[in-house]
Amino acid sequence: MSVAHGIKRLGVLGAGQMGLGITYVAALRAKVPVQLYDRSPEQVAKGLKLMDKLLAKDVAKGKIQEVDAREARERVTIVDQSAGVKALRDADMVIEAVSENLELKQKIFTELAAETRPDTILATNTSSISITKIAASVIPQGQSAASEAGQSSAGRVVGLHFFNPVPVMKLVELISALQTSEDTLSRARAFAIACNKEVTISKDVPGFVSNALLMPFINEAIMWLEKGVATKEDIDTTLRLGMNHPMGPLQLADFIGLDTCLAIQQTLYAGTGDSKYRPSVLLERMVDAQWLGRKNGKGFYEYNES
């Protein structure tokens, strides 16, 4: 069957919350075979267990049929540790979903560019880092950015920012690097739509639209807590009941991950030099203490893993 995005095989790097979520919607909604790779076998096992749980939950709620769940699960294969990214050479698109670290992403994209086909779309799920900087890392060695080979390689890099939890959140933010080709952009958009997502477009600025607006809001709430203006419960309740937000800013920070919030704020502050993006001391100390939020059981609130 011919589809607009032309993605017949997807590679996903990272089996954490985001990578697993992307794998889930690609296999279930877009019905695309997915190769999932993570350097940690434990993370892969944890991710697959979560996927099985989510599929069973959707079946129980009548959202999907048993056959849909079974077929989605069968579309997911795990890349052997010994093969690494070389196993993704036949993928039509690879989506990277690792930590918010520019050097790490550049290293991954350099390797992906060398191992995948020249027409493979290389997408990043970054929520704040410059897509243009990442795209520059895929220029073949010995080629200039202005060369035909350099422009062609960088042109296949695009930002596909999914939101957590991916199976639930309806939005994907599409970001074009300066180098991204129109074909790459249109195919990436079509793929996101096939995953049953709404797509918005942002220029390649620090944090894009979403986090350039969200992170100062969360950081301000943390600073109000730090100053003792109100308790965490009263800050969150004020926003939930007074502004009709589904959850308060501190609970939301826990849900995103405090380490992720800090990394995004550091990217925003470094990229703009604007003091409104400077992370609060309390946030930095909580990350130092490894209080990362819901993902590991303790953040502004405590969470029982069950």
DRENFILUM-801848 format. One record per residue (C-alpha): residue number from 1; residue in one letter; x, y, z. Coordinates in nm, 4 decimals, padded with zeros to 6 digits. Each point is the difference from the previous one (the first is absolute). Example, Ala and Ser with C-alpha at 12.3 -4.5 7.8 and 13.67 -1.06 7.14 Angstrom:
2
{n:1; res:a; x:01.2300; y:-00.4500; z:00.7800} $
{n:2; res:s; x:00.1370; y:00.3440; z:-00.0660} $
This chain:
306
{n:1; res:m; x:00.0000; y:00.0000; z:00.0000} $
{n:2; res:s; x:00.1384; y:00.3408; z:-00.0986} $
{n:3; res:v; x:00.0002; y:00.2629; z:00.2746} $
{n:4; res:a; x:00.0931; y:00.3677; z:-00.0136} $
{n:5; res:h; x:00.2916; y:-00.0280; z:00.2401} $
{n:6; res:g; x:00.1534; y:-00.3041; z:-00.1721} $
{n:7; res:i; x:00.1273; y:-00.1379; z:00.3312} $
{n:8; res:k; x:-00.0041; y:-00.3784; z:-00.0316} $
{n:9; res:r; x:00.2452; y:-00.0624; z:00.2828} $
{n:10; res:l; x:00.0729; y:00.2242; z:00.2998} $
{n:11; res:g; x:00.2981; y:-00.0037; z:00.2317} $
{n:12; res:v; x:-00.0306; y:00.1419; z:00.3527} $
{n:13; res:l; x:00.3066; y:00.0759; z:00.2129} $
{n:14; res:g; x:-00.0757; y:-00.0034; z:00.3713} $
{n:15; res:a; x:-00.2465; y:-00.2227; z:00.1849} $
{n:16; res:g; x:-00.0856; y:00.2461; z:00.2762} $
{n:17; res:q; x:-00.3379; y:00.1706; z:00.0458} $
{n:18; res:m; x:00.0207; y:00.1943; z:-00.3244} $
{n:19; res:g; x:00.1584; y:-00.2655; z:-00.2195} $
{n:20; res:l; x:-00.2449; y:-00.2649; z:00.1172} $
{n:21; res:g; x:-00.2919; y:00.2378; z:-00.0502} $
{n:22; res:i; x:00.1100; y:00.0778; z:-00.3558} $
{n:23; res:t; x:00.0412; y:-00.3716; z:-00.0661} $
{n:24; res:y; x:-00.3530; y:-00.0580; z:00.1324} $
{n:25; res:v; x:-00.1767; y:00.2544; z:-00.2230} $
{n:26; res:a; x:00.2071; y:-00.0912; z:-00.3062} $
{n:27; res:a; x:-00.0810; y:-00.3704; z:00.0343} $
{n:28; res:l; x:-00.3637; y:00.0414; z:00.1054} $
{n:29; res:r; x:-00.1206; y:00.3109; z:-00.1824} $
{n:30; res:a; x:00.2320; y:00.0361; z:-00.3015} $
{n:31; res:k; x:00.0287; y:-00.3813; z:-00.0273} $
{n:32; res:v; x:00.3700; y:00.0254; z:-00.0817} $
{n:33; res:p; x:00.2536; y:-00.2693; z:00.0958} $
{n:34; res:v; x:00.2334; y:00.1396; z:00.2663} $
{n:35; res:q; x:00.3563; y:-00.0929; z:00.0905} $
{n:36; res:l; x:00.0626; y:00.1101; z:00.3599} $
{n:37; res:y; x:00.3565; y:00.0478; z:00.1208} $
{n:38; res:d; x:00.1380; y:00.0913; z:00.3396} $
{n:39; res:r; x:00.3444; y:-00.0704; z:00.1432} $
{n:40; res:s; x:-00.1637; y:-00.1197; z:00.3225} $
{n:41; res:p; x:-00.1691; y:-00.3439; z:-00.0204} $
{n:42; res:e; x:-00.1697; y:00.0806; z:00.3305} $
{n:43; res:q; x:-00.1558; y:00.3135; z:-00.1486} $
{n:44; res:v; x:-00.1209; y:-00.1950; z:-00.3032} $
{n:45; res:a; x:-00.1629; y:-00.2632; z:00.2224} $
{n:46; res:k; x:-00.1610; y:00.2706; z:00.2114} $
{n:47; res:g; x:-00.1260; y:00.1788; z:-00.3107} $
{n:48; res:l; x:-00.1524; y:-00.3125; z:-00.1542} $
{n:49; res:k; x:-00.1703; y:-00.0843; z:00.3287} $
{n:50; res:l; x:-00.1558; y:00.3474; z:-00.0011} $
{n:51; res:m; x:-00.1110; y:-00.0391; z:-00.3615} $
{n:52; res:d; x:-00.1709; y:-00.3300; z:00.0800} $
{n:53; res:k; x:-00.1714; y:00.1680; z:00.2950} $
{n:54; res:l; x:-00.1202; y:00.2939; z:-00.2130} $
{n:55; res:l; x:-00.1317; y:-00.2275; z:-00.2743} $
{n:56; res:a; x:-00.1855; y:-00.2155; z:00.2528} $
{n:57; res:k; x:-00.1463; y:00.3122; z:00.1592} $
{n:58; res:d; x:-00.1264; y:00.1309; z:-00.3355} $
{n:59; res:v; x:-00.1556; y:-00.3394; z:-00.0773} $
{n:60; res:a; x:-00.1705; y:-00.0070; z:00.3408} $
{n:61; res:k; x:-00.1416; y:00.3490; z:-00.0585} $
{n:62; res:g; x:-00.1322; y:-00.1008; z:-00.3425} $
{n:63; res:k; x:00.2230; y:00.2512; z:-00.1800} $
{n:64; res:i; x:00.1596; y:-00.2713; z:-00.2136} $
{n:65; res:q; x:-00.0666; y:-00.3656; z:-00.0791} $
{n:66; res:e; x:00.2140; y:-00.2938; z:00.1121} $
{n:67; res:v; x:00.1162; y:-00.0474; z:-00.3570} $
{n:68; res:d; x:00.1144; y:00.3655; z:-00.0174} $
{n:69; res:a; x:00.2077; y:-00.0437; z:00.3153} $
{n:70; res:r; x:00.1534; y:-00.3249; z:-00.1200} $
{n:71; res:e; x:00.0897; y:00.1400; z:-00.3429} $
{n:72; res:a; x:00.1487; y:00.3163; z:00.1522} $
{n:73; res:r; x:00.2174; y:-00.2049; z:00.2349} $
{n:74; res:e; x:00.1130; y:-00.2226; z:-00.2874} $
{n:75; res:r; x:00.1141; y:00.3073; z:-00.1958} $
{n:76; res:v; x:00.2620; y:00.0778; z:00.2664} $
{n:77; res:t; x:00.3380; y:-00.1709; z:-00.0171} $
{n:78; res:i; x:00.2956; y:00.0568; z:00.2292} $
{n:79; res:v; x:00.3389; y:00.0829; z:-00.1477} $
{n:80; res:d; x:00.2695; y:-00.2324; z:00.1291} $
{n:81; res:q; x:00.2615; y:00.1714; z:00.2140} $
{n:82; res:s; x:00.2824; y:-00.1330; z:-00.2161} $
{n:83; res:a; x:-00.1525; y:00.1503; z:-00.3160} $
{n:84; res:g; x:-00.0583; y:00.3507; z:00.1352} $
{n:85; res:v; x:-00.1079; y:00.2741; z:-00.2412} $
{n:86; res:k; x:00.1370; y:-00.2015; z:-00.2932} $
{n:87; res:a; x:-00.3234; y:-00.2015; z:00.0251} $
{n:88; res:l; x:-00.1951; y:00.3133; z:-00.0984} $
{n:89; res:r; x:00.1623; y:00.0333; z:-00.3446} $
{n:90; res:d; x:-00.3231; y:-00.0964; z:-00.1768} $
{n:91; res:a; x:-00.2285; y:00.2295; z:00.2005} $
{n:92; res:d; x:-00.1838; y:00.2711; z:-00.1930} $
{n:93; res:m; x:00.0002; y:00.2218; z:00.3091} $
{n:94; res:v; x:00.1854; y:-00.0105; z:00.3302} $
{n:95; res:i; x:-00.1283; y:00.1974; z:00.2997} $
{n:96; res:e; x:00.2472; y:00.0756; z:00.2778} $
{n:97; res:a; x:-00.1458; y:00.0249; z:00.3503} $
{n:98; res:v; x:00.2936; y:00.0198; z:00.2407} $
{n:99; res:s; x:00.0965; y:00.2484; z:00.2720} $
{n:100; res:e; x:-00.0007; y:00.3756; z:-00.0652} $
{n:101; res:n; x:00.3722; y:00.0307; z:-00.0630} $
{n:102; res:l; x:00.1308; y:00.1654; z:-00.3167} $
{n:103; res:e; x:00.3343; y:-00.1829; z:-00.0125} $
{n:104; res:l; x:-00.1709; y:-00.3378; z:00.0469} $
{n:105; res:k; x:-00.2506; y:00.0724; z:-00.2752} $
{n:106; res:q; x:00.2694; y:00.1248; z:-00.2379} $
{n:107; res:k; x:00.2006; y:-00.3176; z:00.0574} $
{n:108; res:i; x:-00.3068; y:-00.2159; z:-00.0666} $
{n:109; res:f; x:-00.0950; y:00.1883; z:-00.3162} $
{n:110; res:t; x:00.3534; y:-00.0161; z:-00.1362} $
{n:111; res:e; x:-00.0114; y:-00.3774; z:00.0435} $
{n:112; res:l; x:-00.3509; y:-00.0275; z:-00.1451} $
{n:113; res:a; x:00.0976; y:00.1995; z:-00.3083} $
{n:114; res:a; x:00.2907; y:-00.2356; z:-00.0615} $
{n:115; res:e; x:-00.2016; y:-00.3202; z:00.0493} $
{n:116; res:t; x:-00.3379; y:00.0750; z:-00.1602} $
{n:117; res:r; x:-00.1012; y:00.0460; z:-00.3624} $
{n:118; res:p; x:00.0481; y:00.3506; z:-00.1448} $
{n:119; res:d; x:-00.3793; y:00.0400; z:-00.0269} $
{n:120; res:t; x:-00.0803; y:-00.1061; z:00.3576} $
{n:121; res:i; x:-00.1731; y:00.2784; z:00.1946} $
{n:122; res:l; x:00.1827; y:00.0705; z:00.3259} $
{n:123; res:a; x:-00.2381; y:00.1494; z:00.2567} $
{n:124; res:t; x:00.0674; y:00.1196; z:00.3507} $
{n:125; res:n; x:-00.2549; y:00.0133; z:00.2799} $
{n:126; res:t; x:00.1912; y:00.2775; z:00.1758} $
{n:127; res:s; x:-00.2192; y:00.2413; z:00.1894} $
{n:128; res:s; x:00.2412; y:00.2944; z:-00.0013} $
{n:129; res:i; x:00.3301; y:-00.0558; z:-00.1831} $
{n:130; res:s; x:00.0750; y:00.1634; z:-00.3357} $
{n:131; res:i; x:-00.0939; y:-00.2249; z:-00.2919} $
{n:132; res:t; x:00.2422; y:00.1991; z:-00.2158} $
{n:133; res:k; x:00.2936; y:-00.0911; z:00.2262} $
{n:134; res:i; x:-00.1006; y:-00.3659; z:-00.0091} $
{n:135; res:a; x:-00.0379; y:00.0090; z:-00.3797} $
{n:136; res:a; x:00.3511; y:00.1416; z:-00.0366} $
{n:137; res:s; x:00.1391; y:-00.3134; z:00.1650} $
{n:138; res:v; x:-00.1100; y:-00.2258; z:-00.2877} $
{n:139; res:i; x:00.2082; y:00.1678; z:-00.2722} $
{n:140; res:p; x:00.2317; y:-00.2703; z:-00.1398} $
{n:141; res:q; x:00.3648; y:00.0219; z:00.0953} $
{n:142; res:g; x:00.1970; y:00.1894; z:-00.2617} $
{n:143; res:q; x:-00.3086; y:00.1802; z:-00.1320} $
{n:144; res:s; x:-00.0974; y:00.3612; z:00.0642} $
{n:145; res:a; x:-00.3436; y:00.1156; z:00.1141} $
{n:146; res:a; x:-00.0412; y:00.1694; z:-00.3384} $
{n:147; res:s; x:00.0878; y:-00.3067; z:-00.2059} $
{n:148; res:e; x:-00.2743; y:-00.2030; z:-00.1648} $
{n:149; res:a; x:00.0760; y:-00.2972; z:00.2248} $
{n:150; res:g; x:00.0045; y:00.2207; z:00.3095} $
{n:151; res:q; x:-00.3309; y:00.1664; z:-00.0811} $
{n:152; res:s; x:-00.1641; y:-00.3310; z:-00.0901} $
{n:153; res:s; x:00.1063; y:-00.1698; z:00.3224} $
{n:154; res:a; x:-00.0947; y:00.2896; z:00.2295} $
{n:155; res:g; x:-00.3271; y:00.0396; z:-00.1890} $
{n:156; res:r; x:-00.1342; y:-00.3275; z:00.1374} $
{n:157; res:v; x:00.0129; y:00.1150; z:00.3646} $
{n:158; res:v; x:-00.3206; y:00.1259; z:00.1629} $
{n:159; res:g; x:-00.1479; y:00.0622; z:00.3438} $
{n:160; res:l; x:-00.3009; y:-00.2138; z:00.1000} $
{n:161; res:h; x:-00.0853; y:00.1013; z:00.3538} $
{n:162; res:f; x:-00.2505; y:-00.2449; z:00.1497} $
{n:163; res:f; x:-00.1471; y:00.0714; z:00.3435} $
{n:164; res:n; x:-00.0119; y:-00.2166; z:00.3119} $
{n:165; res:p; x:-00.1884; y:-00.2321; z:00.0338} $
{n:166; res:v; x:00.0185; y:-00.0558; z:-00.3762} $
{n:167; res:p; x:-00.2955; y:-00.2439; z:-00.0226} $
{n:168; res:v; x:-00.2263; y:00.2625; z:00.1602} $
{n:169; res:m; x:00.1265; y:00.3432; z:-00.1054} $
{n:170; res:k; x:-00.1373; y:00.1061; z:-00.3372} $
{n:171; res:l; x:00.2721; y:00.2436; z:-00.1051} $
{n:172; res:v; x:00.3209; y:-00.0274; z:-00.2004} $
{n:173; res:e; x:00.2102; y:00.3112; z:-00.0487} $
{n:174; res:l; x:00.1744; y:00.0007; z:-00.3387} $
{n:175; res:i; x:00.3255; y:00.1965; z:-00.0231} $
{n:176; res:s; x:00.2037; y:00.0642; z:-00.3115} $
{n:177; res:a; x:00.3733; y:00.0590; z:00.0178} $
{n:178; res:l; x:00.1384; y:00.2608; z:-00.2358} $
{n:179; res:q; x:00.1190; y:-00.2954; z:-00.2094} $
{n:180; res:t; x:-00.3163; y:-00.2173; z:00.0068} $
{n:181; res:s; x:-00.1397; y:-00.0764; z:-00.3465} $
{n:182; res:e; x:-00.3662; y:00.0506; z:-00.0857} $
{n:183; res:d; x:-00.0326; y:-00.3717; z:-00.0781} $
{n:184; res:t; x:00.1306; y:-00.0941; z:00.3443} $
{n:185; res:l; x:-00.2333; y:00.2485; z:00.1656} $
{n:186; res:s; x:-00.3113; y:-00.1153; z:-00.1878} $
{n:187; res:r; x:00.0712; y:-00.3697; z:00.0565} $
{n:188; res:a; x:00.0681; y:00.0553; z:00.3712} $
{n:189; res:r; x:-00.3280; y:00.1885; z:00.0325} $
{n:190; res:a; x:-00.1901; y:-00.2763; z:-00.1820} $
{n:191; res:f; x:00.1539; y:-00.2594; z:00.2313} $
{n:192; res:a; x:-00.1049; y:00.1923; z:00.3121} $
{n:193; res:i; x:-00.3548; y:00.0260; z:-00.1360} $
{n:194; res:a; x:00.0030; y:-00.3766; z:-00.0673} $
{n:195; res:c; x:00.0837; y:-00.0423; z:00.3695} $
{n:196; res:n; x:-00.3329; y:00.1752; z:00.0674} $
{n:197; res:k; x:00.1589; y:00.3267; z:00.1108} $
{n:198; res:e; x:-00.0760; y:00.3652; z:-00.0614} $
{n:199; res:v; x:00.3032; y:00.1856; z:-00.1369} $
{n:200; res:t; x:00.1147; y:00.3525; z:00.0754} $
{n:201; res:i; x:00.3080; y:00.1647; z:-00.1508} $
{n:202; res:s; x:00.2676; y:00.1985; z:00.1833} $
{n:203; res:k; x:00.3111; y:00.1748; z:-00.1185} $
{n:204; res:d; x:00.3307; y:-00.1369; z:00.1275} $
{n:205; res:v; x:00.0345; y:00.2200; z:00.3079} $
{n:206; res:p; x:00.1049; y:-00.1172; z:00.3483} $
{n:207; res:g; x:-00.2884; y:-00.1973; z:00.1540} $
{n:208; res:f; x:-00.2151; y:00.0484; z:-00.3121} $
{n:209; res:v; x:-00.3516; y:00.1308; z:00.0752} $
{n:210; res:s; x:-00.0920; y:-00.2577; z:00.2632} $
{n:211; res:n; x:00.2848; y:00.0145; z:00.2491} $
{n:212; res:a; x:00.0939; y:00.3637; z:-00.0569} $
{n:213; res:l; x:-00.3439; y:00.0750; z:00.1457} $
{n:214; res:l; x:-00.0380; y:-00.2875; z:00.2465} $
{n:215; res:m; x:00.3368; y:-00.0056; z:00.1761} $
{n:216; res:p; x:-00.0006; y:00.3588; z:00.1350} $
{n:217; res:f; x:-00.3470; y:-00.0750; z:00.1417} $
{n:218; res:i; x:00.1211; y:-00.3156; z:00.1759} $
{n:219; res:n; x:00.3190; y:00.1703; z:00.1178} $
{n:220; res:e; x:-00.1954; y:00.2921; z:00.1441} $
{n:221; res:a; x:-00.2175; y:-00.2436; z:00.1981} $
{n:222; res:i; x:00.3144; y:-00.1672; z:00.1370} $
{n:223; res:m; x:00.1416; y:00.3382; z:00.1034} $
{n:224; res:w; x:-00.3242; y:00.0898; z:00.1791} $
{n:225; res:l; x:00.0321; y:-00.3275; z:00.1928} $
{n:226; res:e; x:00.3675; y:00.0720; z:00.0668} $
{n:227; res:k; x:-00.0887; y:00.3444; z:00.1396} $
{n:228; res:g; x:-00.2723; y:-00.1452; z:00.2221} $
{n:229; res:v; x:-00.2802; y:00.2027; z:-00.1583} $
{n:230; res:a; x:-00.2282; y:-00.3059; z:00.0041} $
{n:231; res:t; x:00.0136; y:-00.3751; z:00.0487} $
{n:232; res:k; x:00.0396; y:-00.2334; z:-00.2944} $
{n:233; res:e; x:-00.3587; y:-00.1171; z:00.0486} $
{n:234; res:d; x:-00.1381; y:00.3542; z:-00.0006} $
{n:235; res:i; x:00.2039; y:00.1012; z:-00.3064} $
{n:236; res:d; x:-00.1284; y:-00.2981; z:-00.1966} $
{n:237; res:t; x:-00.3564; y:00.0300; z:00.1274} $
{n:238; res:t; x:-00.0102; y:00.3686; z:-00.0964} $
{n:239; res:l; x:00.0869; y:-00.0827; z:-00.3597} $
{n:240; res:r; x:-00.2280; y:-00.3056; z:-00.0165} $
{n:241; res:l; x:-00.3107; y:00.1557; z:00.1477} $
{n:242; res:g; x:00.0567; y:00.3675; z:-00.0777} $
{n:243; res:m; x:00.1272; y:-00.0350; z:-00.3568} $
{n:244; res:n; x:-00.1523; y:-00.3394; z:-00.0877} $
{n:245; res:h; x:00.3396; y:-00.1597; z:-00.0695} $
{n:246; res:p; x:-00.0151; y:-00.3815; z:00.0028} $
{n:247; res:m; x:00.2928; y:-00.0075; z:00.2435} $
{n:248; res:g; x:00.2047; y:00.2568; z:00.1870} $
{n:249; res:p; x:00.3472; y:00.1124; z:-00.1161} $
{n:250; res:l; x:00.1904; y:-00.1911; z:00.2691} $
{n:251; res:q; x:-00.1887; y:-00.3223; z:-00.0672} $
{n:252; res:l; x:00.0580; y:00.0552; z:-00.3713} $
{n:253; res:a; x:00.3734; y:00.0474; z:00.0606} $
{n:254; res:d; x:00.0050; y:-00.3321; z:00.1863} $
{n:255; res:f; x:-00.1809; y:-00.1618; z:-00.2907} $
{n:256; res:i; x:00.2435; y:00.1399; z:-00.2602} $
{n:257; res:g; x:00.3013; y:-00.0868; z:00.2150} $
{n:258; res:l; x:00.1922; y:00.2589; z:00.2001} $
{n:259; res:d; x:00.3248; y:-00.0893; z:-00.1754} $
{n:260; res:t; x:-00.1698; y:00.0599; z:-00.3344} $
{n:261; res:c; x:-00.1422; y:00.3332; z:00.1210} $
{n:262; res:l; x:00.3459; y:00.1067; z:00.1155} $
{n:263; res:a; x:00.1662; y:-00.1042; z:-00.3261} $
{n:264; res:i; x:-00.2571; y:00.1931; z:-00.2042} $
{n:265; res:q; x:00.0341; y:00.3098; z:00.2163} $
{n:266; res:q; x:00.3784; y:-00.0133; z:-00.0277} $
{n:267; res:t; x:-00.0327; y:-00.0235; z:-00.3792} $
{n:268; res:l; x:-00.2397; y:00.2947; z:-00.0050} $
{n:269; res:y; x:00.2240; y:00.2111; z:00.2235} $
{n:270; res:a; x:00.3172; y:-00.0845; z:-00.1955} $
{n:271; res:g; x:-00.1716; y:00.0546; z:-00.3340} $
{n:272; res:t; x:-00.1579; y:00.3360; z:00.0804} $
{n:273; res:g; x:00.1977; y:00.1505; z:00.2881} $
{n:274; res:d; x:-00.3357; y:00.1148; z:00.1377} $
{n:275; res:s; x:-00.0181; y:-00.0168; z:00.3810} $
{n:276; res:k; x:-00.3670; y:-00.1010; z:-00.0101} $
{n:277; res:y; x:00.1201; y:-00.3468; z:-00.1023} $
{n:278; res:r; x:00.2583; y:-00.0373; z:00.2807} $
{n:279; res:p; x:-00.0859; y:-00.3159; z:00.2005} $
{n:280; res:s; x:-00.0870; y:00.0374; z:00.3649} $
{n:281; res:v; x:00.2514; y:-00.1161; z:00.2598} $
{n:282; res:l; x:-00.2599; y:-00.2334; z:00.1514} $
{n:283; res:l; x:-00.0472; y:-00.1813; z:-00.3315} $
{n:284; res:e; x:00.3761; y:-00.0441; z:-00.0376} $
{n:285; res:r; x:00.0338; y:-00.1368; z:00.3544} $
{n:286; res:m; x:-00.2879; y:-00.2443; z:-00.0445} $
{n:287; res:v; x:00.1639; y:-00.1401; z:-00.3127} $
{n:288; res:d; x:00.3313; y:-00.0174; z:00.1901} $
{n:289; res:a; x:-00.1821; y:-00.2098; z:00.2601} $
{n:290; res:q; x:-00.1358; y:-00.2261; z:-00.2758} $
{n:291; res:w; x:-00.3558; y:00.1043; z:00.0818} $
{n:292; res:l; x:-00.1145; y:-00.0182; z:-00.3598} $
{n:293; res:g; x:-00.3779; y:-00.0234; z:00.0371} $
{n:294; res:r; x:-00.2442; y:-00.2712; z:-00.0855} $
{n:295; res:k; x:00.2543; y:-00.2020; z:-00.2019} $
{n:296; res:n; x:00.1932; y:-00.1018; z:00.3114} $
{n:297; res:g; x:-00.2578; y:00.0507; z:00.2741} $
{n:298; res:k; x:00.0943; y:00.3352; z:00.1543} $
{n:299; res:g; x:-00.0157; y:00.3589; z:-00.1183} $
{n:300; res:f; x:-00.2175; y:00.2752; z:00.1419} $
{n:301; res:y; x:-00.2323; y:-00.2857; z:00.0924} $
{n:302; res:e; x:00.0595; y:-00.3649; z:00.0787} $
{n:303; res:y; x:-00.1286; y:-00.2764; z:-00.2258} $
{n:304; res:n; x:-00.0572; y:-00.3648; z:00.0793} $
{n:305; res:e; x:00.1032; y:-00.2195; z:-00.2911} $
{n:306; res:s; x:-00.2634; y:-00.2614; z:-00.0688} $
